[in-house]
Amino acid sequence: MFFLRNLFLNLRTSFTVDAFKGGFLFFLVLSSWYILRPVRNEMAVSNVNELPYLLGAGALTMLLLNPLYSWIASRANLKKIIFYCYSFFIINLIFFMLSWRVLDLGNSVWLERVFYVWSNVFSFFIVSIFWVVIINLFRDFKTRNFYGVIMAGGSLGAFFGSSITKEISGSFNEYGLELFSIFSASFLFLAMIFAIQMINKSESLNKLELKNVGGGSLDAIANSIKKSEIRNISLYVWIWTGLMTVQWITAAHIVESWSQDPQQRIEFFSLIEQIISPLTFIFQIFLTNIIIKHIGIKNILMMYGFIFILAFMSYGFIPSITVVAIIQIILRVFEYAINKPTREIIFSSLKKDDRYKSSVFIDTFISRFGDLTGSSIIAIGKLTTVALNMLPLFAIPVAACVSFLGIKISKQTKLKGP
């Protein structure tokens, strides 16, 4: 009865018009990205031998773009940031569409590589800027209840965007990026218009928030080094993304050893996705806010370290396909239903300059740098005589650091409300 009562109260405070607006905005943003994601993955397969270099190029590009973004953010308010950044990516999509057809670069391997790097930058930036809108619109105790519904809207957008791509996939051989670019740009344009409308109608943004952000172009980088709270969040994101990459590459090798049949492996991955997607959606709609309220930010941030320790010990001592499935489901559901909304709540508590700049720097460059670090660890490990399935055991002490950083971050977080 106690659980049902809390569930009812959670639904009553979470299912509001503003929450559904935030969810719809995320639906549009992730629809735009997931239309392109399968195309990006195809570019990865076509350039598999160059992937380490392309990942490095993506990280470097994000590092170079962040000061430019911070420079724009310093001289703009929230509406202008959305307009400038999303318009920039829409123009990019039009450029790729014209390059494929008008400039006849469809067979250019370099266009594929540029698109792969660009699409990674695109995905990180449009989602990060979406969260800039959300953490500035919904910052108090009451509106933080909306985050689960907002995440659920994104899950629906991911499914919808992928479904569109499945329907138009046959056009790729003849028309290349044309249809994908048109659909993706259209959804991003709708997201831009809807976000500006939400900002115009918001009662939570005071006059100070509507003014230009101020500051300089290197604020995000400087604050990630100088400010302890930003530095700890950066370290947390860097380490967990690196660990996530280590566990995923380890899991991929276990799957490869399990079956040499591509069709069987695809069926296995599809089965996992069929479990993860509805389970994550159910958590986001009904349980995310209850879990965050009752378990608390500190315990949630700590849990990542313990989950990774469990995962790495399992991979080291029981490297089986069943273990891979269980670990993938736990990690993905925990990330998208619990840890991600918790991190965004923490971002909402930061000072204005950091909400606009540091949050984007962390979600883009720091995340991508974590991916690079994790893949580099595996690459270095392959040069040693240590068995591949034993490498994750060496990451266990690093996983403990995630829990330690989680405690420090929670102590530094000052949330509005009771």
Secondary structure, DSSP 4 states (H G I P E B T S, - for coil): -HHHHHHHHHHHHHSSHHHHHHHHHHHHHHHHHHHHHHHHHHHHHHTGGGHHHHHHHHHHHHHHHHHHHHHHHHT--HHHHHHHHHHHHHHHHHHHHHHHHTS--TT-HHHHHHHHHHHHHHHHHHHHHHHHHHHHHS-STTGGGGHHHHHHHHHHHHHHHHHHHHHHGGGHHHHTTHHHHHHHHHHHHHHHHHHHHHHHH-SS--HHHHS---S-TTHHHHHHHH-HHHHHHHHHHHHHHHHHHHHHHHHHHHHHHH---HHHHHHHHHHHHHHHHHHHHHIIIIIHHHHHHHH-HHHHHHHHHHHHHHHHHHHHH---HHHHHHHHHHHHHHIIIIIHHHHHHHHHTS-HHIIIIIHHHIIIIIHHHHHHHHHHHHHHHHTSSS-GGGHHHHTHHHHHHHHHHHHHHHHH---S--
